[in-house]
Amino acid sequence: KGPNLMKLNVYVCFFLPDLEWREMEGDDCEFHYGEERSRLQEMLFLLGLETYQTQKLSLQDALQISSDSMKNWAPQTPKDLPWNFLRKLQALNAEARNTTMVLDLPRDTRPVEKESQMEEEIIYWDTAEDISADIYSFSELPTPDTPVNPLDLLCALLLSSDSFLQQEIVSKMSLCQFALPLILPDPENHYHTFLLWAMRGTVRTWGSQPPRVVGSFREDSMVLSRAPAFAFVRMEVSSNSKSQLLNDVLSPGHRQQDCFWHRDLNLGTNPREIADGLVEISWFLPSGREDLDIFPEPMAFLNLRGDIGSHWLQFKFLTEISSAIFILTDNISKKEYKLLSSMKGSTTKYYFILSPYRGKRNTNLRFLNRLIPVLKMDHSHVLVKVSSTDSVGFVRRVRAIVTHVTRSPCRRVSVEDMANAARKLGLKVDEDCEECQRAKDRMEQITRKIKDLETYCRDELRLQGEPWRKVAQVEKELCQIQWASDPPEKYRAELRHRLLELRMQQNDHDPSWGVQEFISGISSPSLGEKQYFLKWMEWGLARVAQPRPRPSPEMIFTLRPKHCGAMDFSEPFWPEPLGVEHFLREMGQFYEAESCLVEAGKLPAGQRRFAHFPGLALELLLKGLPLELIDGNTLSPALRWVTGLLKELHVRLERRSRLVVLSALGMPGTGKSTLLNTMFGLRFVTGRGRGPRGAFMQLIKVAESFSQDLGCDHILVIDSGGLIAGVRTEAGERFEREASLATLIMGLSNVTVVSLAETRNIPPAILHAFLRLEKTGHMPNYQFVYQNLHDVSVLGSKPRERRQLLDQPSDVGRATVQMEKQGDGIQTLADLKQHIWHIPGLWHGVPPMAAVNLAYSEAIFELKRCLLENIRNGLSNQNKNIQQLIELVRRL
């Protein structure tokens, strides 16, 4: 007590929860117990997520580039776990759920080996605050074995995320073949949430039997597709792991698949703090091959975490939607018997899986005999599994039961049907918020008027199609005349006059009702409603105007995050699908026509009606929507629209306007869009023939703490889409058009990734672009990526593989020889060896039940790290600000 210093020998070990130091009046001090925090609050605090309870974690927060983006780091503290999970999930890493931590103690905190080496500490305490700081420093040492169960991490992260990040997490988990959260428990308020909105982005493709005939493949949203549902639950204690049993049921005999996290996995036995009451769902989807498929049709499997007695509401929900429920238990107590007796009259079939030697055998038999007439069971509904039971035979028996149930009349439900059942039971449904429902209503008003795609485009999107093609052709001729040695002035004047006439015809139109409604939707003052509206529009347009392509191995099983409509693969060719980009393209044409007339003095600037359109589109770009750079129909860039967008971007970003442009070129179906999405978490449409044919751009933010080191504030990513079809030089004008577009995209870029399939053929248009840019001296840093699209046995990129690739006479070598003939400063074949990557196959196994190949995600991470290193080290073209990019767009 008092101001005098005290010399103490301190050996203290505290085991008191929530211990706080509090200084009392005068010189008296005391320890006391603080107010107890809930388990949820403790978990959020442990993971560093407590700050995201009021302002939720957003998708943009999760995707920004930081110094960690270049490190293949392992988590060292619990606060690292959420970010490690998000980073690995973005990369489709099969080990994303592993919460093992690597202990990395600083030198001065490493434990002393021998007690005799300990010296008495002399601590001089001046104030009570010093005492408090010293005490707590002992409890902050990291521990090698984290107490965080992976399911607790998932629940805490979902509770801390906004609706759009939740949707992204669930979508990526689906691609990784992880079981998806369906009912998210709230252990604090017991107000559980059914994640309907989070599931909306889950789209899968599967086959039917007989296999591999035209129309045998179907793609649909899992929210809308109906299938029999089977639930697995635990009653009190079970010696058998239901999650492991579910994995065995879903896995083919030659390969174990861990859809559901279970006790035999790393950290699977760690106690769950907040995840009890979680309901997960996973689907079996057939490939169409009888020799591989476990079941002939899609099946939904649900798993309740925790005991049904403690989570009766979730169990009641499962009885409402399941065709059959499997109850695993060692004992049937009187309490559970009474609860199950209340299920009398249910149409759901019940099956018990018992371990009688561990439980009270006679008691179990007595209660089972009473339950048989109540639940309409017979003795075949009781299965026994003990340690000596043949596991393979037991799994085969469970599968036979599932198949038998589906062959008899049984309920088939979609996730939407499940949500309706959840509402009736009083569960909260995330999609029922006002913003989401208003956005959905607006979408339905727009899509309800789409009866015929061609008619709708002609009547509602009037400035596109033939009017825009004519304008694009005139602008192209004007551009070509500009570079002629002796341009005829009379012809130039005629072209300018024709261009003005076409633009005046466009400007005479008003936006149609559908376009006006779309503009109102993206003009909403509520940011959340605006984002909901865009998502609803993507899904709504996909369902009412879905293209109908022919099935092919290259396009059937590809990652496709955008469209959600059911698809019939029976037509030989398909038009470009109607999407959000068509409405934005219409806005762009109104802006282009008006700007052209203002420049020509035909319209006073004060009479402009559409000058605010680029600002509306920019808001979408900043929130992660890809915007069209080159129109896929006319194969032309809307120059004024694009420069208007970039000007708005320059104003919005102010001092943080340093840009690096990264592009991906390649033929459709070579995996370039999937590669970009996996590297950076982007939203480019994937799959040959699936989406728009144009080139799209998306913006990635660089964290302020890393921007100085990286040398830029944002990365603008360009996907060439379906622009490069690989036509030969003999194709004349078509080849020249492709070569010009490839030159434009590469000319804008600091870094270019050329994505190639196993054939190792570089499209001639891309080779031609290389030669053109080499002459100008504007050569981006480039990486050739050979993707093994079918062979899942390739484990990684090895030096030997690279040597074999380069030993053969390839297009890369021939291109280099051609370049060397151009003059000084040209790349040599030895230089090109440093720019070639071999990416293993995406899938490990046969889709749709194949897991993502771990080697694929690891190779993608190495490529990403290389690209960022090149940017940081200045190996790319000189980084530019937005004003310089605008000028470059004009010149190119």
N, C-alpha and C positions, 0 to 999 in steps of 0.2 A: 504494500500500500504506500501511497505517497509518491512524491516526485523522485525519491532517491532510487538509484539503480540497484538491482538485486542480482546476485550471482547464484545461479541455481544449477544443480545437476538434474537433468530432466530425462526420465524414462517413462513415457506415457503411451498407452494404447487405448484408444476409444472404440467402443462397440455400440455407441448410442446413436439411434437414427435421428436425422434432422437436428443435429446438435448445433446450437447457435451460441455465440458469445454476446453477452449484453452488458454494457456498463451501467451500473446503477448510480443513483445520486450519491454524491460524496465519494469516498474512496472504496466503497464496497462493490464487489463484482460477483456475479454468479453465472453458472451454466444453467440452461433450461432447455426444454424440448420445444422446438418450433411447431407451428401448425403442420399437421401431416398433409403431404401432397398426395393426390390420387396416383394410382398406378400409371394412368395415361400421362399425367403431368411429369412423373418421374421419367418415363420412357422418352417423352419429347425432349426433356432437359438433357438426358443422357446422349441423345442423338443430335443435339444442337438444333432442334426443329421448333423450339418453343416460340421463337420470334415469328413463325409463319402461321400462327393461329388466327391472327386478325388479318394480315395481308398475306394471302396464300402464295405459295411457290408457283410460279408460272412456267409455261413451256419455254419462254425466252430465257428465263433465269437458268433453266437446266441445259440449254443448248449453247450458251455463249462460250466462246473460245477463251481459255485461260492457260496458264502455264501447266496446269495438270493435264491439259489435252495432249501434251507431248510426252507424258510420262506413263509408263506402264507400272504404276505404283500400286502397292498393296496398302489397305487401310491400317493405320497404326493406333487410332483412337476411335471410340464409338462415334464421334462426330464426323469421321471420314466415311462411315458406312453408307449413309443415304446417297452421297455424291458418287461413291464407288459403284453402287447399285445402278444409278441412273446412267453413268458412263458406260458400264458394261452392257446394260440393257439396250442402249442406243446402238452399240456395236453388235447386237444379237449374239452376245457371248453366253454360251450355255452355263457358265459358272457364275452368272450374275447374282444368284441367290446365296452364294457362299459368303458368310459374314465372318470368316476367320480373320483375325488381326495378326499383323506381324509386329512383334515387340521390338522397338528401336529405342532403347534407353539412352539418354545422354550420358556422357562419361561420368559426370558428377552425381548421377542418380542411380548408378548401378549398385546392386546390393553388395555388402561386404561379406566375404565368404566365411570368415571365422569371427566368432564373438570376441575372442581375445584381442582382435585387431581394433575393436571399437574403443574410441577414446571418449572421455567425458566431454560433453559439449558445454561450452560456456556461452550462455545466451543472456544477453543484456536486453531486458524488456523495459521500454520507456513508457509505453501506453498500452491500454487494453487492445487497441487495434493491432499492434505489433504481435501480441500474444495470439490473436485470432488468425493473423496471416500465417504465423509459424505453424500453428496447429493444423490448419487446412493444407499446408504444403505437403504434409505427410500422406494425405489421402488422395493426392492428385497424380500419384505415380501410375503410369499405364500398366495394364495387366495383359498378359499374352492371350488369355482365354476370355474373350468377350462374353458377357452373359446374354447377349442379344440373340434371340431366336429369329431366324429369317422371316418367319411369318409376322412377328412383332414389328420388324423393320418395315415390311410391306404395308402393314396397317397404319403405322405411324406416318409413313411417307404419303399414303393416300389421304389421310386425314389432314395433312399439311399442304396438299396440292389443290390448285383450282381445277375446275371441271375439265379443262382442255389438256392439262398435264396428266390428269387421271386417265383420260381417254388415250393419250399417247402411251402411257405406261402399260395399259391393258392391251393395246394393239401390239406393242413390241413383245409382251409376254406371250401373246398368242402365236406370233411368228417363231418364238423360241420353244414352242410346245410346252409352256408352263401352264399349270392350272390357273384359271382366272378367278379373281375375287368377284363374287356375285352379291353377297350380302356383307357389308362392311360393319362390324360391330362398333358400338360406342360404349366402352366399358364405364364411362363416367356418368352419362345420362340415360343409358339403356335405350337410346333412340336410334335404332339400327337403320342403315341406308341400303336400299336396293340399287345397285349401280347400273341402271339401264342406259343412261347417257354414256357412261364410260365404256360400255360394251358396243356402242353404235358403230365404231370404226372397225369392228372385227369382221373381216370378209375372208371366206375360205372357198377353195375349189375342191371338188371331189368327183369320183367316177361312179358309174353304176354298172351293174351286171345284167346282161353280158357285156364285156368290156370293149373299149377301143373301137366303137362304131360312131358314125356321125351323130352328134347330139348326145353322146354318152357322158359328157362332162357338164357339170353344172357349177356355176359360181353364184354365191348368194351371201347376204349378210346373215351372220349367225343370230342376230336379233330377230330376224323375220322367218328364218327357216324352222320348220317344225320337225321334231324328232322325239322318239320315246326317251323318257328320263328315268335314270336309276340312281337312287340315293344310298350312300353308305354312311352309317352313323354308329356311335358308340354309346352303350348304356353302362354307366358306372365304369368298371375296369374291364379291359380286354387284354389278354395276353397276346393277341394277334394284332398286327398293325393294319388298320383298314386302308391307310394311304398306300402302304406297300402292296396290299392286295389289289387295290385299284390299278396301280402301275403294272402289276403282273397281268391283270385282265386286259389292259390296253396295249401291252407290248407284244410284238411278234416274238416267236420262240427264239430267234437267233440274236435278238438285241433287246436289252433292258432299257426302258424309257422312264425317266423319273419326272412324270408330269406333276405329281403331287409330292411335296416335300414330306419326308417321313423319318421315323426315329433311327433308321439305320444309316442315314446320311450324316455327313459332318455337321455337328451341332444340332442334329435332329432331336437329341434327347434333352436339350436345354429347355427349361420350363418356359411356357408361354405366359407372358404378363398381360397382354392386351388383345391377343388374337383369338382367344376362346370365344366361340359364337360366330366366327367367320365361316361363311359358306362359299366353297369353291366349286367351279364347274370346268369340265373339260369334255371334249367331244372325240368320239372315234369317227373317222371319215374314211370311207372305202376308196381304194385306188382304181377299182374296176377289175382287178386281177384276183381271180378266185384262189390262186395259190398263195397269195399274200394277205388277203383280207380276212380279219377275224370275224367280222360281221358283214352282212351284205348291204346294210344301209347305215346312214348316220345314226349315232346314239349319243345321248348326253349323260354324263356321269357327274354326280354331285357329292360333295364331301363336307360334312359338318364337323368343325373342329370343336372339341370339348364334349361333355356329357349331355345327353338329351334332357336329363332331369334339370340341369342348370340352364338350358337353352330351349325351353319348351316352345317358344314362339317360332324359332327357326325350324324345329322339328315339325310343328304343325304346318308350316309353310311347305315343307318337303312332302308331307302326306297329301297336300292339295295338288301338287304338280307332278308327282312321280308315278310311273307305272308300277314300280316295285321298290321296296326299301329293304336293304340288308342291315340287320342290327347285330353288331358284334358285342359280345359280353362274356364274362366269366360267371356272373351271378345275376339272377333276376330277383330283385328285392320286392318287398310289398309295395313300396312307394312307386316303383316303376311299373309294377303290375297294374296298379290303379290307374296310372297315367295311360298306359297302353289300352286298358279296358275302355277308356273314353273314346277310342278310335272306332268303336263299333259302328258298322254301317259304311265304313270307308271302302271305296272301290279299289284302293291301292292294295297290291299284294305284299305280304310281309314274309321275310325270311330271316331266321336266326342263325348266326354262326357262333358256336359255343366252344369253350375249352373246359369241359366239365371236371377234369381232374384237378383243376386249380380252384374250382368253385364249390359251391354247396350243391352236389349233384342231385340229391333228393328234393331239395327246395326248388331247384330249377325245373325238374320234371313236374312237380306239383303245379307250379305256376304256368308252365307251358301247356299242360293238359287243360287248364282253365282258359287259356288264351286261344286255343285252337278253334273253338266254335265262335268266339267273339270276333277274331280277325279272319275267319273263314280260311284257316290253314289246314293242312294235313301234315303227316309225319315227313313228307318229302320236303317240307319247308324248313326243316331243322337240319342244319349241317354241323358236323363236329370236326374241329381241326385242332389237333394236338401236335406236339413236337415230332411224333413219329409219322404223321400224315404225309403222304406223297404230295409235295407242293404243286408239281406240274399237273397231276391228276385232279387236285382240288380246284386249281384255276380253270381247268378244262370243264369241270362240273359247273362252276359259277357262270362261265360263258354259255354253257348249254341252257342254264336257267334263263339267262337274259334273252337268248335266241327264242326259247319257247314262249316267253312272255310276249315278245314282239309279233310272233306268228298268230297269236290269239288277239281278239279285239282289245286294244289298249289305247290310252290317251297319248296323243302326240302334241307337244307343246313347243312354242317358240319362247324366246326370252321376253318378248312383249307379253305373251300370255302369263308368264311367270310374274311379271311386274303387276299385272292386274290382280293376280292372287295375293301378291304382297300388299297391295293397297287395301284389299278387303280385310286383311289381318292387322292393319294399322301400321305397317312398315312405311318408312319414308322412302320415296322414289326420287332420285336425284334429278330426273328430267321434269319434275312437276313444278319447278320454280317459274315465276311469272315471265322472266326474260326469255327463257327457253321456249315457253309455250307461245308467247307473242311472235317470236321468230318463226316457229313452226307454222303458225296460222298464216303468216305472210307468205311463206314458201308455198303452202298449199294453194293459196289464192293464185299464185303465179303458175304453178305446174298444172293446176286443174284445167287451164285453157289450152294445154298442149295435147292435141289429139293426134296430129300428124306432124312428124318432125320437119319434113320439107315445107309444108304449108306454113307452119309456125315461123320458121326461119325467114321465109319470103315475106310474110305479113308483119311480123313483129320486129325482126332484125333487118330492117330495110336497107341500111347503109352498107351491109356486108354483101357477099356474093358478087354478082356481076358489076354493080357500081364500084366496089372497092377494087375489083380486078382491073377495070378500065383505068382507074386512077393510078394504080400501081404500074401498069404498062406505060402510061404516059410519063410518069416520073422516072421510070427506068430509061426511057429514050432520052429524056432531058439530061439525065446524068451522063449517058454515053456521049451525047453531043458535046458536053462540056470538055471532054478529053480529046475530041477530034482536032486534027491539026488545022483544018480550015472549016470551022462549023458554019453551015449556011444560016444566016440570020433570019431569013424568011421562015424556014422550017422551024427554027427555035421559037419564033413568035407564034407560029401556028400551034405548036405544042403547049405553050404557055396559055394561049387563049382556050384551047381545048380543056386544059387542066382546070382553069377557072370556071368554065361552064359546068364541068362535072362536079366541082366542089360547091357551086351555087345550087345545083340540083340536090345535092346532099343536104345543104344547109336549109333548104326550103321545107324539109321534113321536121316534124317534132318527134321527140322520143315516144315510142309506143307506150301503151298502158303497162305492159309487162316490164319494159325497161325503166319506166318511172317508178314502179313498185320496187324494182331491184335497187334503184338509186336511193329510194327512201330507206330501204333496209340497211344499206351500208352507210347511210347518213345518220343513223340513230345516235343520239347523244350518249346512250349507254354502251360502253365498250363491250360489255359482256353480251348484250343483245345482238350487237353487230357480229361478234364472233360466232354466236349460236346461229345466226341467220345464214352466214356463209357455209357452215357445216351442213345445215338443213338443205340449202340449195344444192350442194354437191350431191347429197344422197337422193334428194327428190328428183333432180334432173336425170340422174343415172337410172332411176326406176321407170320414169315415163318415156325416156328416149334412149334406151339402152341399145348399143350396137350388137350385131349378132355375127361374130366371126366364126370361121371354121376352126376346129381344134387342131393344134399342132404341138409337138413335144416342147418346142421352144417357148410357147406362150402359156401353156396350161398352168404350170406350177411356178409362178413368179410372184414376187412380193408386190402387192398392189394396194396401197393404203387409201385410195381415194374412192373409187366407185363401189357402190354397195348393192346394185340391182341384180336381180336374178337374170341369168344369161343363158340363152340357148345357142350352142355352137353348131349351127346347121347351115348358115348362109355362106356362100363362097367368098363374098367380099362385103365390107361394111363401110358406111360413111363415117366421117369424123363424128364422135359422139358429142351431143349438146352438153355444154358445161358452163360453169361460171365465167370461163374465159371469153365465151361468146358475148355475154352481156357487157363485160369490160371492153371487149373489142368494139362493140357498138358505141360505147361511151367515147372510146378513143377516136372513132371516125367522126363523131359530132365535134369533138375538140379539134381534130385535124382540119375539117372543112372550115370551121369558124376561124381558126388561126391563119389558114391560107388566104382567106378573104380579107382579114385584117392586114396581113402583110402586103397584099396587093392594093390596099386602099379602098377596097370595095365595101368595107364594113367598118364603121367607127368603133374604136376600142371600147367606148362607153356602152355600146349595145351588146356586148358579149354576154351570152347566157351560160356558157359551158366552161368558163375559165377555171372554175373550182374543181373540175373533174380530176385532174392529176393529183390534187390533194387528197381526194377521197380514195383513189387507188393506192396512193402512197401509204395510207393508214393500214391497208391490207398487207402491203409488202412488209411493213414494220412488224406486223403481227404474224408473219410466217407464211403468207400465201404466195405461191409462185406467180409471177406476172409474166405475160407474154412479151417477149422481145422481138421475135420474128413470127409473123402470121403464117401458120401452116397451110392455109388455103392458097394465098397469093404468093407465098414464099418471099414476102417483102417486109421490111421493118417499117412501122409507122413512125417516121422520123420525128415529127413534131410532138407526137404523143410520148415517145420515149424520152426525148430531151426535156419535155415538160415535167415528166416524172422525176428525172434526175435533178432538175432545178429545184423542185419542191424538196427533194431529199437533201440537197445542199443547204437549203434554208433551215430545214428541220434539224439537221445534225450540227449545224454551226461549226464549232471548232473541232468536232470529231468527224471530219469528212475525208480522212485519208483512206483510200480504198486499195484493195488488191482484188483483181478479177481472176477467178479460177473457173475454167470451163472443162466440160467433158464432151468429147466427140466420139462418134462411132455409129455403126449401123444399128437399127432397132433390133432388140433381142440379144445384144452383147453384154447386157448387165450393167451398163453405165449409170442408169438412173438408180438402180438398187445400190450400186457402189457409193454414189453420192449420199443417198439416204442413210446408208449404214455408217458412213464416215462422219457425217455432220448432223444426223437426225432431221433431214429435210423431208419435203413432202412432194417430190416429183413423182408423177404417175409412172408406174413401171409395167412392163409387159408389152410385147410386140403387138401393135395394132389396137392397144387398149384405150389410149387417150389421144389428146390432140397432137397434131403432127408438128406444131411449131416449136421454136426454142423458147425456153422459159428461164427466168432469173429469180433467185431468192437471196435474201440478205441475212448474213450472220454477224452478230455483234461480237466484238472482241472486248474482253473485260478491261476496264480502265487500268487495272494494275499490271496488265500484260501488254497493252497496246504500244507502249514505248519500246519494249523489248522486241516485239514482233514487227514494229515499224508500220502498223496500220491500225485503224479504228474499227473497220468493218471488212468483211470478205463478201464480195458479190459473186455468187455461184451461178454459172450458166450451164444448162443442160440442152444439148442440141436436139433432143427429142427424136422425131422421125424425119428430120430434114435430110440426113445423109443415107440414101438408099443403096449406095455402092454401085451406081451405074458406071459403065466403062466409058472411055474417052470417045468411042464411036457414037455415043448417044447425042452428040452435038449440043444443042441448046440446053437440054436437060442436064448434061454433065457440067456445062459452063455455069448453070444456075447453082448446082450443088457446090462446085468449087468456089464460087463467089461467096456463098453463105458460110462455108468452112473458113474462108479467108477472113470474112468479117468477124466471126466469133473468135478465131485465134488471134486476130489483130487487136481485138479489145482486151485480150487476156494477158495476165502476168504469168499464169501457170496453166498448162493444158494437159489433160489426161486423155489419151487416145485409147479407147476400150476396144479390144479385139477378142474374137472367139478363138477356139483352138485351131481354126484354119490358118491363122497367122497371116491373113491377107489384109493389108491396109487399103481401105477404099481409095480409089484413084483421086477422088475429089480432095481428100485430106492430103495426099501426097502433093497434089498440085498446089494446095494452100501453103504447104511447107516451102515449096520452091518460090512462090510469089513473095512470101514474107522474108525469106532469106535474102532476096534481092534488095528489099527495103531496109534490112538491118533490124527489123522489129520482130525478133524471134522470141516467143515465150519460152520459159522453162517447161520442158515437156517430159512426160512419162508415158511409156507404152505399157499397157496392162493387158496381159493375155489371161482371159478368164476361162477356166475349165468348167463349162456349163453343165456337163453331164457326168463326168467321171468323178464320183465321190470318194474314190480311193486315194486321190492325191492328197498328201498330208501337208505340203507346204512348199515354199519356194526355196530350192536348194541351189547352190552354185553349179552343181553338175547339170541340173535341168536347164539353167541359163546357158551353159556352154553348149549343150545339145541344140538349144533353140537357135543360137547364133551361128553354130557350125553349118547349119543348112542354109542354102541360098534363099534368103527371105526378102520380102518387100522392104524391110528395114535396110538390109544391105544394099539392095538395088537403089533405094532412095538416096542412100548416102553417096553411092557412086555418082548418081546424077548431080547431087549437091556439090560434090567435089569438083565437078566440071564448071561450076558457076564462078569460081574465083577464090580469093583468100577468105580465111576466117570461117570455113565451112566445117561442120562436125565430121569426125572420122568414125569408122566402125567401132574402134576402141572406146571412143567417147560414148557412143550409143549403148554400150554394154552396161553403163551405169544408170541407164534410163529405162531398163526393161524389168517388169515385174510379172511374176507368174502367180495368179491367185487360184487357190484350190476351189473345188466345187462348193456351191452354196449348201447343198443338202447332204446330210449323212443318212443315207437310206433312201427309200422310195416314197415320194410325196403321195398323198398329203400328210401322212403321219410321220414323215421324216423330220428329224431334228436338224437345226442349223449346225453345219460343220464348224467345230471349234477352230480348226485351222483357218477357215475362211475369215472369221472375225479377227483372229490374231494377225493375219496377213493384211487385212484392211487397216488395222491400227498402225502397223508398220508403214504402210503407204501414207497414211494421214500424217504420221510423225515426220516422214521424209518431206512431204509437201510443205508443212509448217516450218521445218528447218530451212528449206530452200528459201522460203519467204523471209525468214528472220535473217538469214545470212546474205540476203541480197542477190541470190543467184537467179531470181526471176527478173523480168523487165522492171524498170524503175517504177516503184509504187507511185500511184497518181492520186490526186484529189478529184473531187467530183467534177469541178470545172474543167479539168484536163480531160476527163472521161467524156464529157459532153462534146468537147471539140473533136476528140478522137472518133466518136460515133459519127459526127458530121462528115469528117474527112473520109472515113472508110466507107 
